[in-house]
Each structure stands twice: as C-alpha cells, then as structure tokens.
Amino acid sequence: MDFGSQYTQLIARRVRECGILSLILPYRVSPGELLKNKPKAIILSGSPATVISSKSPVVSKQIFELGIPVLGICYGMQLMAKILGGKVEPSRHREYGNAVLVVDKSDDLFNGLKRNLAVWMSHGDRVLKLPAGFEVIAHTQNSPIAAMRNKRRMLYGVQFHPEVVHTPQGKTIINNFLKKI
C-alpha cells in the first residue's frame, strides 16, 4: 500500500525478486477492495508525511484485523503503531543514512541474519510506545524501537528501509516476511 514513498516501486521490485507477485495499491483502498485481490501479505510503504499530523494519510484499522500478515516500513510502522494504540513522537535526532541495527529477536523476520546489521534510515519521527501485544525485535542507538512485532497477529514493523541497497540484507528481511511469516 503506497503512502507516497519515493521507494514504493523499489518495494514492489524486491517482492518480485523474491518470486512473489506484487500489486501496488493506494493507501485509500478499502479493506473490501483489498480483499478482492486475495492478498497473502500486505506491506505499508514509507511516506514523506508524518503520522503526527491529522492531515497525514491513513489506512482503515480493519487492515490489521484481516488475519493477513502486515509489514510496515518506516511511516508504515509508525502508522501501524499509532492506529493500534502506540505512541509516535518526533525524534530528538533525525536518522538519515547508515545505521547499525541490533537484532534482539532473530526467529522470524531476521532469521539467518547476524546480530548487527547495516541498515538505511530516513525518518524524523519514531515509535515511542508499542501498541498492546507488540514487542521490540531490533533497535539502533537512536531508535529504541527500530523493529517491532505482534507475532500472534502477524503484524511487523521496521523503522529502516529494507528495500534499498544500502540495507545489504534487506532482500533477505523482505523474503523472510513473505515466506516465513
């Protein structure tokens, strides 16, 4: 689902490189319209917007209640957190560029990867408080919640951009989401 990210086409490409059909839909698509496409997974893109603004693009909360795995990337993660009862705030320090991601839980999304990963960050906001039922699965020096999950509901979020080449293991992360989750 596209929120106007400069990387949306790249997300779709990475999904196709994993051998999975990818369809880009606008964030405004209703859950009913979404279900007509029989998705096996949903990825929420990043955005130049901030979830803190009341004028920012949003999806229906029902998207998270369909029983379909969801991966939120950057804005997508922040939006998921906000809609589901977490808290998002402006970061004290914007993260733009390379960062070291420390993996805290490597059993699914980060399966087969090292504890420290090079990732690409591009954000000014961050998740401050997790929604109920979520746990932190990775962090950076600047983002204590750099990846989160609700394993039971198959809802995942990453603050970084796994779709760009500056995240060398990004394709593996996307593949893990598509094939292990």
Buried (B, 14 or more C-beta within 10 A) or exposed (E): BBBBBEBBBBBBBBBEEBEBEBEEEEBEBEBEEBEEEEBEBBBBBBBEBBBEEEEBBBBBEEBBEBEBBBBBBBBBBBBBBBBBEBEBEEBEEBBEEEBEBBBBBBEBBBBEBEEEBBBBBBBEBBBBEBBEEBEBBBBBEBBEBBBBBBBEBBBBBBBBBBBBEBBEBBBBBBBBBBEEB
